[in-house]
Amino acid sequence: MKAWKLLGLALVGYSLYAGLMFEVPRLFILNETIRNLYFHVPMWFTMIALLSGSLVYSLRFLRSGDAGKAVDMSRDRQAKNFAEVAMVFALLGLLTGMIWAKATWGAYWTADPKLNGTAVTLLIYAAYFVLRGSVEDPEKRAQLAAVYNVFAFVMMIVFIGILPRMTDSLHPGNGGNPAFGNYDLDNGMRMVFYPAVIGWILIGWWIATLRVRLAQLQDRFLK
Amino acid sequence: MKFPFLQTPSVEMAELFRSEGKIFVVLAVLGIVFAGMAAYLIWIDRRLTKLESKK
């Protein structure tokens, strides 16, 4: 067992304790739900980290075929499984966000640019898996998927990172709303929030590598 | 002189919940769930390592 895996577990375990027990700022409307910051936001950070990993593996796949060499299919396997686990975290982020929105905004879903942006992102990556499923030839599939993955990643950044910041949005961190900028996030909360983010990213990365290893074994034994 | 309208009204927090100590029950439940998940992950990891060493 590698140390970073246990570190991930320790950090998230700490955030479960500290996230419930430590003092938090007393704010209207938010009340105790402010603690959701420790559990909802890390889902999205983990999704972005895993999608970044997936993008890098896709690029490395595309480069592996340079100068007439055989393409490295293990990179394709990594890209696919990292994107898959990223979508699980996106779904968890979406569901936890909806509960939080119901309690503070009064509705599970609003036509907010941040919310619609995340929905579009999920659809963009759904198309990635549809594309993979529609090509029979493994090498051709890997190549098309890798190119599409680059496009999907850029669209994800545009839809959840850029567009919501350019218009009005209810979501913190967008449309002039406070989130975790220098003057917004309480210092006590930082001591829980950052460890939670790092911990969840490590655990998400771990799950993704488990999926990769499983797929590797399947390819080895089932062929 | 007091200016009641200038005083910050108190914000509703889970004070009673904490003073009764019942929050530890929630912590214990969360702890068990998380420990179970962690053990399961470690178990899968070991299983895969074992399979990978097979020829």
Chai-1 contact restraints between the chains, C-beta under 6 A:
chainA,res_idxA,chainB,res_idxB,connection_type,confidence,min_distance_angstrom,max_distance_angstrom,comment,restraint_id
A,L9,B,A38,contact,1.0,0.0,6.0,A-B,restraint_1
A,L16,B,L30,contact,1.0,0.0,6.0,A-B,restraint_2
A,L16,B,F34,contact,1.0,0.0,6.0,A-B,restraint_3
A,R26,B,V11,contact,1.0,0.0,6.0,A-B,restraint_4
A,R26,B,M13,contact,1.0,0.0,6.0,A-B,restraint_5
A,F28,B,V11,contact,1.0,0.0,6.0,A-B,restraint_6
A,N31,B,E12,contact,1.0,0.0,6.0,A-B,restraint_7
A,E32,B,A14,contact,1.0,0.0,6.0,A-B,restraint_8
A,L210,B,I44,contact,1.0,0.0,6.0,A-B,restraint_9
A,R213,B,L48,contact,1.0,0.0,6.0,A-B,restraint_10
A,L217,B,L51,contact,1.0,0.0,6.0,A-B,restraint_11
